[in-house]
Amino acid sequence: MTGEEVRKLTDEEIKVELKRMRAELYQLRTQSVTEKVEDVSRFGKVRKDIARMLGERTKRLAAKA
């Protein structure tokens, strides 16, 4: 997900996506312990997407204040 795509999301969509991405990251972590992860680069991609969404959410909250 690019920064442009994140900016197009509404506040509620960002909240839902954050929850989904955090669940995916948790799943990847547990999968790495119990079995082999096929795409190891997915860890970084998911973490960067989470950071983009958190950054956009923080920016919007600061703009409202």
PQR file with spaces between the fields and no chain letter, atoms N, CA, C, O and H, PARSE charges and radii, in Angstrom:
ATOM       1  N    MET     1       0.859   -1.173    0.000 -0.4000 1.5000
ATOM       2  CA   MET     1       0.000    0.000    0.000 -0.0000 2.0000
ATOM       3  C    MET     1       0.905    1.237    0.000  0.5500 1.7000
ATOM       4  O    MET     1       1.825    1.345    0.811 -0.5500 1.4000
ATOM       5  N    THR     2       0.635    2.150   -0.905 -0.4000 1.5000
ATOM       6  CA   THR     2       1.451    3.352   -1.000 -0.0000 2.0000
ATOM       7  C    THR     2       0.881    4.453   -0.117  0.5500 1.7000
ATOM       8  O    THR     2      -0.240    4.354    0.382 -0.5500 1.4000
ATOM       9  H    THR     2      -0.112    2.062   -1.564  0.4000 1.0000
ATOM      10  N    GLY     3       1.670    5.494    0.063 -0.4000 1.5000
ATOM      11  CA   GLY     3       1.216    6.624    0.866 -0.0000 2.0000
ATOM      12  C    GLY     3      -0.004    7.291    0.261  0.5500 1.7000
ATOM      13  O    GLY     3      -0.895    7.748    0.976 -0.5500 1.4000
ATOM      14  H    GLY     3       2.580    5.574   -0.342  0.4000 1.0000
ATOM      15  N    GLU     4      -0.038    7.342   -1.057 -0.4000 1.5000
ATOM      16  CA   GLU     4      -1.181    7.946   -1.745 -0.0000 2.0000
ATOM      17  C    GLU     4      -2.458    7.152   -1.470  0.5500 1.7000
ATOM      18  O    GLU     4      -3.521    7.737   -1.262 -0.5500 1.4000
ATOM      19  H    GLU     4       0.686    6.970   -1.638  0.4000 1.0000
ATOM      20  N    GLU     5      -2.356    5.836   -1.470 -0.4000 1.5000
ATOM      21  CA   GLU     5      -3.516    4.998   -1.185 -0.0000 2.0000
ATOM      22  C    GLU     5      -3.984    5.183    0.253  0.5500 1.7000
ATOM      23  O    GLU     5      -5.185    5.189    0.523 -0.5500 1.4000
ATOM      24  H    GLU     5      -1.493    5.361   -1.640  0.4000 1.0000
ATOM      25  N    VAL     6      -3.044    5.332    1.167 -0.4000 1.5000
ATOM      26  CA   VAL     6      -3.394    5.524    2.577 -0.0000 2.0000
ATOM      27  C    VAL     6      -4.107    6.863    2.760  0.5500 1.7000
ATOM      28  O    VAL     6      -5.071    6.952    3.521 -0.5500 1.4000
ATOM      29  H    VAL     6      -2.069    5.327    0.947  0.4000 1.0000
ATOM      30  N    ARG     7      -3.644    7.895    2.072 -0.4000 1.5000
ATOM      31  CA   ARG     7      -4.278    9.213    2.203 -0.0000 2.0000
ATOM      32  C    ARG     7      -5.702    9.222    1.683  0.5500 1.7000
ATOM      33  O    ARG     7      -6.508   10.041    2.125 -0.5500 1.4000
ATOM      34  H    ARG     7      -2.861    7.822    1.454  0.4000 1.0000
ATOM      35  N    LYS     8      -6.037    8.330    0.751 -0.4000 1.5000
ATOM      36  CA   LYS     8      -7.394    8.264    0.204 -0.0000 2.0000
ATOM      37  C    LYS     8      -8.382    7.579    1.150  0.5500 1.7000
ATOM      38  O    LYS     8      -9.594    7.732    1.000 -0.5500 1.4000
ATOM      39  H    LYS     8      -5.383    7.665    0.391  0.4000 1.0000
ATOM      40  N    LEU     9      -7.862    6.822    2.126 -0.4000 1.5000
ATOM      41  CA   LEU     9      -8.723    6.099    3.052 -0.0000 2.0000
ATOM      42  C    LEU     9      -9.348    7.050    4.068  0.5500 1.7000
ATOM      43  O    LEU     9      -8.768    8.078    4.418 -0.5500 1.4000
ATOM      44  H    LEU     9      -6.878    6.697    2.248  0.4000 1.0000
ATOM      45  N    THR    10     -10.547    6.687    4.535 -0.4000 1.5000
ATOM      46  CA   THR    10     -11.185    7.463    5.591 -0.0000 2.0000
ATOM      47  C    THR    10     -10.593    7.031    6.932  0.5500 1.7000
ATOM      48  O    THR    10      -9.859    6.046    7.008 -0.5500 1.4000
ATOM      49  H    THR    10     -11.018    5.852    4.251  0.4000 1.0000
ATOM      50  N    ASP    11     -10.916    7.774    7.981 -0.4000 1.5000
ATOM      51  CA   ASP    11     -10.407    7.450    9.319 -0.0000 2.0000
ATOM      52  C    ASP    11     -10.842    6.050    9.748  0.5500 1.7000
ATOM      53  O    ASP    11     -10.057    5.302   10.331 -0.5500 1.4000
ATOM      54  H    ASP    11     -11.512    8.575    7.920  0.4000 1.0000
ATOM      55  N    GLU    12     -12.078    5.705    9.461 -0.4000 1.5000
ATOM      56  CA   GLU    12     -12.599    4.390    9.851 -0.0000 2.0000
ATOM      57  C    GLU    12     -11.915    3.276    9.056  0.5500 1.7000
ATOM      58  O    GLU    12     -11.611    2.216    9.603 -0.5500 1.4000
ATOM      59  H    GLU    12     -12.716    6.313    8.987  0.4000 1.0000
ATOM      60  N    GLU    13     -11.673    3.516    7.772 -0.4000 1.5000
ATOM      61  CA   GLU    13     -10.986    2.515    6.950 -0.0000 2.0000
ATOM      62  C    GLU    13      -9.552    2.298    7.431  0.5500 1.7000
ATOM      63  O    GLU    13      -9.053    1.172    7.418 -0.5500 1.4000
ATOM      64  H    GLU    13     -11.920    4.377    7.327  0.4000 1.0000
ATOM      65  N    ILE    14      -8.892    3.373    7.854 -0.4000 1.5000
ATOM      66  CA   ILE    14      -7.532    3.250    8.382 -0.0000 2.0000
ATOM      67  C    ILE    14      -7.552    2.398    9.650  0.5500 1.7000
ATOM      68  O    ILE    14      -6.680    1.553    9.850 -0.5500 1.4000
ATOM      69  H    ILE    14      -9.297    4.287    7.864  0.4000 1.0000
ATOM      70  N    LYS    15      -8.535    2.620   10.490 -0.4000 1.5000
ATOM      71  CA   LYS    15      -8.647    1.854   11.732 -0.0000 2.0000
ATOM      72  C    LYS    15      -8.827    0.362   11.433  0.5500 1.7000
ATOM      73  O    LYS    15      -8.199   -0.483   12.070 -0.5500 1.4000
ATOM      74  H    LYS    15      -9.244    3.306   10.328  0.4000 1.0000
ATOM      75  N    VAL    16      -9.681    0.050   10.471 -0.4000 1.5000
ATOM      76  CA   VAL    16      -9.935   -1.348   10.102 -0.0000 2.0000
ATOM      77  C    VAL    16      -8.692   -1.967    9.474  0.5500 1.7000
ATOM      78  O    VAL    16      -8.339   -3.103    9.791 -0.5500 1.4000
ATOM      79  H    VAL    16     -10.191    0.737    9.954  0.4000 1.0000
ATOM      80  N    GLU    17      -8.026   -1.233    8.586 -0.4000 1.5000
ATOM      81  CA   GLU    17      -6.821   -1.733    7.928 -0.0000 2.0000
ATOM      82  C    GLU    17      -5.698   -1.967    8.936  0.5500 1.7000
ATOM      83  O    GLU    17      -4.970   -2.955    8.835 -0.5500 1.4000
ATOM      84  H    GLU    17      -8.313   -0.311    8.328  0.4000 1.0000
ATOM      85  N    LEU    18      -5.554   -1.067    9.900 -0.4000 1.5000
ATOM      86  CA   LEU    18      -4.542   -1.246   10.941 -0.0000 2.0000
ATOM      87  C    LEU    18      -4.772   -2.544   11.706  0.5500 1.7000
ATOM      88  O    LEU    18      -3.836   -3.298   11.974 -0.5500 1.4000
ATOM      89  H    LEU    18      -6.145   -0.265    9.982  0.4000 1.0000
ATOM      90  N    LYS    19      -6.005   -2.787   12.045 -0.4000 1.5000
ATOM      91  CA   LYS    19      -6.334   -4.012   12.772 -0.0000 2.0000
ATOM      92  C    LYS    19      -6.005   -5.241   11.926  0.5500 1.7000
ATOM      93  O    LYS    19      -5.468   -6.225   12.434 -0.5500 1.4000
ATOM      94  H    LYS    19      -6.765   -2.175   11.828  0.4000 1.0000
ATOM      95  N    ARG    20      -6.328   -5.181   10.642 -0.4000 1.5000
ATOM      96  CA   ARG    20      -6.075   -6.295    9.739 -0.0000 2.0000
ATOM      97  C    ARG    20      -4.577   -6.527    9.556  0.5500 1.7000
ATOM      98  O    ARG    20      -4.118   -7.669    9.569 -0.5500 1.4000
ATOM      99  H    ARG    20      -6.764   -4.382   10.228  0.4000 1.0000
ATOM     100  N    MET    21      -3.818   -5.451    9.387 -0.4000 1.5000
ATOM     101  CA   MET    21      -2.379   -5.572    9.171 -0.0000 2.0000
ATOM     102  C    MET    21      -1.671   -6.082   10.426  0.5500 1.7000
ATOM     103  O    MET    21      -0.736   -6.877   10.330 -0.5500 1.4000
ATOM     104  H    MET    21      -4.191   -4.523    9.377  0.4000 1.0000
ATOM     105  N    ARG    22      -2.106   -5.634   11.584 -0.4000 1.5000
ATOM     106  CA   ARG    22      -1.504   -6.123   12.828 -0.0000 2.0000
ATOM     107  C    ARG    22      -1.789   -7.609   13.014  0.5500 1.7000
ATOM     108  O    ARG    22      -0.936   -8.352   13.501 -0.5500 1.4000
ATOM     109  H    ARG    22      -2.866   -4.988   11.662  0.4000 1.0000
ATOM     110  N    ALA    23      -2.990   -8.043   12.627 -0.4000 1.5000
ATOM     111  CA   ALA    23      -3.322   -9.464   12.706 -0.0000 2.0000
ATOM     112  C    ALA    23      -2.452  -10.267   11.734  0.5500 1.7000
ATOM     113  O    ALA    23      -2.011  -11.370   12.059 -0.5500 1.4000
ATOM     114  H    ALA    23      -3.682   -7.439   12.232  0.4000 1.0000
ATOM     115  N    GLU    24      -2.209   -9.718   10.555 -0.4000 1.5000
ATOM     116  CA   GLU    24      -1.362  -10.395    9.579 -0.0000 2.0000
ATOM     117  C    GLU    24       0.075  -10.506   10.089  0.5500 1.7000
ATOM     118  O    GLU    24       0.717  -11.542    9.918 -0.5500 1.4000
ATOM     119  H    GLU    24      -2.567   -8.822   10.291  0.4000 1.0000
ATOM     120  N    LEU    25       0.579   -9.445   10.713 -0.4000 1.5000
ATOM     121  CA   LEU    25       1.927   -9.470   11.267 -0.0000 2.0000
ATOM     122  C    LEU    25       2.029  -10.509   12.386  0.5500 1.7000
ATOM     123  O    LEU    25       3.025  -11.225   12.484 -0.5500 1.4000
ATOM     124  H    LEU    25       0.058   -8.603   10.852  0.4000 1.0000
ATOM     125  N    TYR    26       1.015  -10.586   13.210 -0.4000 1.5000
ATOM     126  CA   TYR    26       0.986  -11.589   14.275 -0.0000 2.0000
ATOM     127  C    TYR    26       0.998  -12.995   13.679  0.5500 1.7000
ATOM     128  O    TYR    26       1.713  -13.877   14.153 -0.5500 1.4000
ATOM     129  H    TYR    26       0.206  -10.005   13.131  0.4000 1.0000
ATOM     130  N    GLN    27       0.199  -13.188   12.640 -0.4000 1.5000
ATOM     131  CA   GLN    27       0.145  -14.486   11.975 -0.0000 2.0000
ATOM     132  C    GLN    27       1.508  -14.859   11.386  0.5500 1.7000
ATOM     133  O    GLN    27       1.935  -16.009   11.486 -0.5500 1.4000
ATOM     134  H    GLN    27      -0.382  -12.471   12.255  0.4000 1.0000
ATOM     135  N    LEU    28       2.182  -13.898   10.780 -0.4000 1.5000
ATOM     136  CA   LEU    28       3.507  -14.156   10.227 -0.0000 2.0000
ATOM     137  C    LEU    28       4.497  -14.544   11.325  0.5500 1.7000
ATOM     138  O    LEU    28       5.306  -15.455   11.148 -0.5500 1.4000
ATOM     139  H    LEU    28       1.835  -12.963   10.699  0.4000 1.0000
ATOM     140  N    ARG    29       4.429  -13.852   12.445 -0.4000 1.5000
ATOM     141  CA   ARG    29       5.333  -14.170   13.555 -0.0000 2.0000
ATOM     142  C    ARG    29       5.088  -15.573   14.084  0.5500 1.7000
ATOM     143  O    ARG    29       6.036  -16.326   14.307 -0.5500 1.4000
ATOM     144  H    ARG    29       3.772  -13.112   12.589  0.4000 1.0000
ATOM     145  N    THR    30       3.825  -15.933   14.286 -0.4000 1.5000
ATOM     146  CA   THR    30       3.541  -17.273   14.784 -0.0000 2.0000
ATOM     147  C    THR    30       3.898  -18.325   13.741  0.5500 1.7000
ATOM     148  O    THR    30       4.345  -19.418   14.090 -0.5500 1.4000
ATOM     149  H    THR    30       3.055  -15.322   14.104  0.4000 1.0000
ATOM     150  N    GLN    31       3.707  -18.009   12.490 -0.4000 1.5000
ATOM     151  CA   GLN    31       4.046  -18.939   11.418 -0.0000 2.0000
ATOM     152  C    GLN    31       5.559  -19.155   11.349  0.5500 1.7000
ATOM     153  O    GLN    31       6.014  -20.255   11.037 -0.5500 1.4000
ATOM     154  H    GLN    31       3.344  -17.122   12.207  0.4000 1.0000
ATOM     155  N    SER    32       6.330  -18.121   11.635 -0.4000 1.5000
ATOM     156  CA   SER    32       7.778  -18.262   11.583 -0.0000 2.0000
ATOM     157  C    SER    32       8.291  -19.167   12.700  0.5500 1.7000
ATOM     158  O    SER    32       9.359  -19.767   12.573 -0.5500 1.4000
ATOM     159  H    SER    32       5.960  -17.227   11.888  0.4000 1.0000
ATOM     160  N    VAL    33       7.538  -19.267   13.788 -0.4000 1.5000
ATOM     161  CA   VAL    33       7.936  -20.136   14.895 -0.0000 2.0000
ATOM     162  C    VAL    33       7.522  -21.576   14.618  0.5500 1.7000
ATOM     163  O    VAL    33       8.289  -22.507   14.868 -0.5500 1.4000
ATOM     164  H    VAL    33       6.671  -18.780   13.891  0.4000 1.0000
ATOM     165  N    THR    34       6.321  -21.757   14.107 -0.4000 1.5000
ATOM     166  CA   THR    34       5.778  -23.105   13.956 -0.0000 2.0000
ATOM     167  C    THR    34       6.146  -23.771   12.639  0.5500 1.7000
ATOM     168  O    THR    34       6.270  -24.994   12.580 -0.5500 1.4000
ATOM     169  H    THR    34       5.699  -21.001   13.904  0.4000 1.0000
ATOM     170  N    GLU    35       6.322  -22.989   11.587 -0.4000 1.5000
ATOM     171  CA   GLU    35       6.635  -23.554   10.276 -0.0000 2.0000
ATOM     172  C    GLU    35       7.446  -22.546    9.474  0.5500 1.7000
ATOM     173  O    GLU    35       7.757  -21.459    9.960 -0.5500 1.4000
ATOM     174  H    GLU    35       6.221  -21.996   11.635  0.4000 1.0000
ATOM     175  N    LYS    36       7.776  -22.904    8.277 -0.4000 1.5000
ATOM     176  CA   LYS    36       8.592  -22.030    7.449 -0.0000 2.0000
ATOM     177  C    LYS    36       7.722  -20.979    6.747  0.5500 1.7000
ATOM     178  O    LYS    36       6.661  -21.299    6.212 -0.5500 1.4000
ATOM     179  H    LYS    36       7.523  -23.788    7.882  0.4000 1.0000
ATOM     180  N    VAL    37       8.178  -19.740    6.758 -0.4000 1.5000
ATOM     181  CA   VAL    37       7.481  -18.650    6.083 -0.0000 2.0000
ATOM     182  C    VAL    37       7.979  -18.609    4.641  0.5500 1.7000
ATOM     183  O    VAL    37       9.186  -18.614    4.398 -0.5500 1.4000
ATOM     184  H    VAL    37       9.040  -19.481    7.193  0.4000 1.0000
ATOM     185  N    GLU    38       7.055  -18.569    3.690 -0.4000 1.5000
ATOM     186  CA   GLU    38       7.437  -18.598    2.283 -0.0000 2.0000
ATOM     187  C    GLU    38       8.036  -17.280    1.811  0.5500 1.7000
ATOM     188  O    GLU    38       9.054  -17.275    1.119 -0.5500 1.4000
ATOM     189  H    GLU    38       6.075  -18.566    3.887  0.4000 1.0000
ATOM     190  N    ASP    39       7.417  -16.167    2.178 -0.4000 1.5000
ATOM     191  CA   ASP    39       7.876  -14.856    1.724 -0.0000 2.0000
ATOM     192  C    ASP    39       8.330  -14.040    2.931  0.5500 1.7000
ATOM     193  O    ASP    39       7.517  -13.386    3.583 -0.5500 1.4000
ATOM     194  H    ASP    39       6.590  -16.171    2.740  0.4000 1.0000
ATOM     195  N    VAL    40       9.613  -14.079    3.223 -0.4000 1.5000
ATOM     196  CA   VAL    40      10.156  -13.417    4.404 -0.0000 2.0000
ATOM     197  C    VAL    40      10.086  -11.896    4.258  0.5500 1.7000
ATOM     198  O    VAL    40      10.026  -11.187    5.263 -0.5500 1.4000
ATOM     199  H    VAL    40      10.274  -14.611    2.693  0.4000 1.0000
ATOM     200  N    SER    41      10.092  -11.390    3.037 -0.4000 1.5000
ATOM     201  CA   SER    41      10.044   -9.941    2.822 -0.0000 2.0000
ATOM     202  C    SER    41       8.698   -9.353    3.245  0.5500 1.7000
ATOM     203  O    SER    41       8.561   -8.138    3.382 -0.5500 1.4000
ATOM     204  H    SER    41      10.141  -11.966    2.221  0.4000 1.0000
ATOM     205  N    ARG    42       7.727  -10.203    3.448 -0.4000 1.5000
ATOM     206  CA   ARG    42       6.394   -9.746    3.850 -0.0000 2.0000
ATOM     207  C    ARG    42       6.434   -9.056    5.225  0.5500 1.7000
ATOM     208  O    ARG    42       5.639   -8.152    5.483 -0.5500 1.4000
ATOM     209  H    ARG    42       7.838  -11.191    3.337  0.4000 1.0000
ATOM     210  N    PHE    43       7.353   -9.478    6.107 -0.4000 1.5000
ATOM     211  CA   PHE    43       7.483   -8.847    7.418 -0.0000 2.0000
ATOM     212  C    PHE    43       7.715   -7.344    7.273  0.5500 1.7000
ATOM     213  O    PHE    43       7.013   -6.541    7.887 -0.5500 1.4000
ATOM     214  H    PHE    43       7.998  -10.212    5.898  0.4000 1.0000
ATOM     215  N    GLY    44       8.692   -6.973    6.469 -0.4000 1.5000
ATOM     216  CA   GLY    44       9.023   -5.559    6.273 -0.0000 2.0000
ATOM     217  C    GLY    44       7.911   -4.790    5.614  0.5500 1.7000
ATOM     218  O    GLY    44       7.628   -3.651    5.985 -0.5500 1.4000
ATOM     219  H    GLY    44       9.262   -7.625    5.970  0.4000 1.0000
ATOM     220  N    LYS    45       7.272   -5.412    4.629 -0.4000 1.5000
ATOM     221  CA   LYS    45       6.183   -4.743    3.910 -0.0000 2.0000
ATOM     222  C    LYS    45       5.015   -4.432    4.838  0.5500 1.7000
ATOM     223  O    LYS    45       4.448   -3.339    4.798 -0.5500 1.4000
ATOM     224  H    LYS    45       7.503   -6.338    4.328  0.4000 1.0000
ATOM     225  N    VAL    46       4.665   -5.400    5.667 -0.4000 1.5000
ATOM     226  CA   VAL    46       3.539   -5.204    6.585 -0.0000 2.0000
ATOM     227  C    VAL    46       3.883   -4.128    7.612  0.5500 1.7000
ATOM     228  O    VAL    46       3.054   -3.266    7.907 -0.5500 1.4000
ATOM     229  H    VAL    46       5.126   -6.287    5.700  0.4000 1.0000
ATOM     230  N    ARG    47       5.108   -4.172    8.163 -0.4000 1.5000
ATOM     231  CA   ARG    47       5.508   -3.167    9.148 -0.0000 2.0000
ATOM     232  C    ARG    47       5.512   -1.764    8.544  0.5500 1.7000
ATOM     233  O    ARG    47       5.112   -0.806    9.205 -0.5500 1.4000
ATOM     234  H    ARG    47       5.781   -4.872    7.924  0.4000 1.0000
ATOM     235  N    LYS    48       5.958   -1.635    7.300 -0.4000 1.5000
ATOM     236  CA   LYS    48       5.976   -0.320    6.647 -0.0000 2.0000
ATOM     237  C    LYS    48       4.559    0.176    6.376  0.5500 1.7000
ATOM     238  O    LYS    48       4.284    1.367    6.515 -0.5500 1.4000
ATOM     239  H    LYS    48       6.283   -2.413    6.763  0.4000 1.0000
ATOM     240  N    ASP    49       3.659   -0.728    5.991 -0.4000 1.5000
ATOM     241  CA   ASP    49       2.270   -0.330    5.783 -0.0000 2.0000
ATOM     242  C    ASP    49       1.640    0.154    7.089  0.5500 1.7000
ATOM     243  O    ASP    49       0.909    1.144    7.104 -0.5500 1.4000
ATOM     244  H    ASP    49       3.882   -1.697    5.878  0.4000 1.0000
ATOM     245  N    ILE    50       1.928   -0.548    8.178 -0.4000 1.5000
ATOM     246  CA   ILE    50       1.410   -0.133    9.483 -0.0000 2.0000
ATOM     247  C    ILE    50       1.941    1.256    9.836  0.5500 1.7000
ATOM     248  O    ILE    50       1.197    2.105   10.326 -0.5500 1.4000
ATOM     249  H    ILE    50       2.522   -1.352    8.166  0.4000 1.0000
ATOM     250  N    ALA    51       3.220    1.478    9.587 -0.4000 1.5000
ATOM     251  CA   ALA    51       3.829    2.781    9.892 -0.0000 2.0000
ATOM     252  C    ALA    51       3.197    3.889    9.051  0.5500 1.7000
ATOM     253  O    ALA    51       2.960    4.988    9.552 -0.5500 1.4000
ATOM     254  H    ALA    51       3.825    0.788    9.190  0.4000 1.0000
ATOM     255  N    ARG    52       2.926    3.609    7.791 -0.4000 1.5000
ATOM     256  CA   ARG    52       2.275    4.615    6.932 -0.0000 2.0000
ATOM     257  C    ARG    52       0.904    4.995    7.472  0.5500 1.7000
ATOM     258  O    ARG    52       0.547    6.172    7.522 -0.5500 1.4000
ATOM     259  H    ARG    52       3.118    2.716    7.384  0.4000 1.0000
ATOM     260  N    MET    53       0.143    3.987    7.875 -0.4000 1.5000
ATOM     261  CA   MET    53      -1.202    4.257    8.384 -0.0000 2.0000
ATOM     262  C    MET    53      -1.156    4.998    9.712  0.5500 1.7000
ATOM     263  O    MET    53      -1.949    5.911    9.938 -0.5500 1.4000
ATOM     264  H    MET    53       0.433    3.031    7.834  0.4000 1.0000
ATOM     265  N    LEU    54      -0.244    4.617   10.584 -0.4000 1.5000
ATOM     266  CA   LEU    54      -0.122    5.322   11.865 -0.0000 2.0000
ATOM     267  C    LEU    54       0.314    6.765   11.647  0.5500 1.7000
ATOM     268  O    LEU    54      -0.165    7.669   12.332 -0.5500 1.4000
ATOM     269  H    LEU    54       0.400    3.875   10.399  0.4000 1.0000
ATOM     270  N    GLY    55       1.210    6.984   10.708 -0.4000 1.5000
ATOM     271  CA   GLY    55       1.660    8.338   10.403 -0.0000 2.0000
ATOM     272  C    GLY    55       0.534    9.206    9.872  0.5500 1.7000
ATOM     273  O    GLY    55       0.386   10.359   10.278 -0.5500 1.4000
ATOM     274  H    GLY    55       1.599    6.250   10.151  0.4000 1.0000
ATOM     275  N    GLU    56      -0.254    8.656    8.972 -0.4000 1.5000
ATOM     276  CA   GLU    56      -1.386    9.404    8.414 -0.0000 2.0000
ATOM     277  C    GLU    56      -2.423    9.684    9.495  0.5500 1.7000
ATOM     278  O    GLU    56      -2.985   10.778    9.544 -0.5500 1.4000
ATOM     279  H    GLU    56      -0.134    7.719    8.643  0.4000 1.0000
ATOM     280  N    ARG    57      -2.681    8.712   10.356 -0.4000 1.5000
ATOM     281  CA   ARG    57      -3.655    8.907   11.439 -0.0000 2.0000
ATOM     282  C    ARG    57      -3.192   10.007   12.384  0.5500 1.7000
ATOM     283  O    ARG    57      -3.993   10.844   12.799 -0.5500 1.4000
ATOM     284  H    ARG    57      -2.225    7.823   10.316  0.4000 1.0000
ATOM     285  N    THR    58      -1.907   10.013   12.727 -0.4000 1.5000
ATOM     286  CA   THR    58      -1.345   11.036   13.603 -0.0000 2.0000
ATOM     287  C    THR    58      -1.432   12.411   12.950  0.5500 1.7000
ATOM     288  O    THR    58      -1.765   13.397   13.606 -0.5500 1.4000
ATOM     289  H    THR    58      -1.256    9.333   12.390  0.4000 1.0000
ATOM     290  N    LYS    59      -1.133   12.469   11.665 -0.4000 1.5000
ATOM     291  CA   LYS    59      -1.196   13.727   10.921 -0.0000 2.0000
ATOM     292  C    LYS    59      -2.616   14.295   10.930  0.5500 1.7000
ATOM     293  O    LYS    59      -2.811   15.498   11.107 -0.5500 1.4000
ATOM     294  H    LYS    59      -0.862   11.667   11.132  0.4000 1.0000
ATOM     295  N    ARG    60      -3.592   13.428   10.740 -0.4000 1.5000
ATOM     296  CA   ARG    60      -4.994   13.886   10.743 -0.0000 2.0000
ATOM     297  C    ARG    60      -5.432   14.353   12.123  0.5500 1.7000
ATOM     298  O    ARG    60      -6.149   15.345   12.251 -0.5500 1.4000
ATOM     299  H    ARG    60      -3.433   12.451   10.596  0.4000 1.0000
ATOM     300  N    LEU    61      -4.999   13.632   13.160 -0.4000 1.5000
ATOM     301  CA   LEU    61      -5.345   14.063   14.516 -0.0000 2.0000
ATOM     302  C    LEU    61      -4.723   15.406   14.864  0.5500 1.7000
ATOM     303  O    LEU    61      -5.350   16.225   15.536 -0.5500 1.4000
ATOM     304  H    LEU    61      -4.416   12.826   13.057  0.4000 1.0000
ATOM     305  N    ALA    62      -3.496   15.639   14.412 -0.4000 1.5000
ATOM     306  CA   ALA    62      -2.829   16.915   14.672 -0.0000 2.0000
ATOM     307  C    ALA    62      -3.518   18.039   13.913  0.5500 1.7000
ATOM     308  O    ALA    62      -3.596   19.163   14.409 -0.5500 1.4000
ATOM     309  H    ALA    62      -2.987   14.974   13.866  0.4000 1.0000
ATOM     310  N    ALA    63      -4.018   17.752   12.721 -0.4000 1.5000
ATOM     311  CA   ALA    63      -4.706   18.772   11.938 -0.0000 2.0000
ATOM     312  C    ALA    63      -6.032   19.179   12.574  0.5500 1.7000
ATOM     313  O    ALA    63      -6.459   20.328   12.466 -0.5500 1.4000
ATOM     314  H    ALA    63      -3.955   16.839   12.318  0.4000 1.0000
ATOM     315  N    LYS    64      -6.681   18.215   13.244 -0.4000 1.5000
ATOM     316  CA   LYS    64      -7.953   18.502   13.903 -0.0000 2.0000
ATOM     317  C    LYS    64      -7.773   19.327   15.167  0.5500 1.7000
ATOM     318  O    LYS    64      -8.656   20.098   15.542 -0.5500 1.4000
ATOM     319  H    LYS    64      -6.334   17.281   13.332  0.4000 1.0000
ATOM     320  N    ALA    65      -6.637   19.165   15.821 -0.4000 1.5000
ATOM     321  CA   ALA    65      -6.387   19.843   17.097 -0.0000 2.0000
ATOM     322  C    ALA    65      -6.023   21.298   16.918  0.5500 1.7000
ATOM     323  O    ALA    65      -5.784   22.001   17.900 -0.5500 1.4000
ATOM     324  H    ALA    65      -5.920   18.538   15.516  0.4000 1.0000
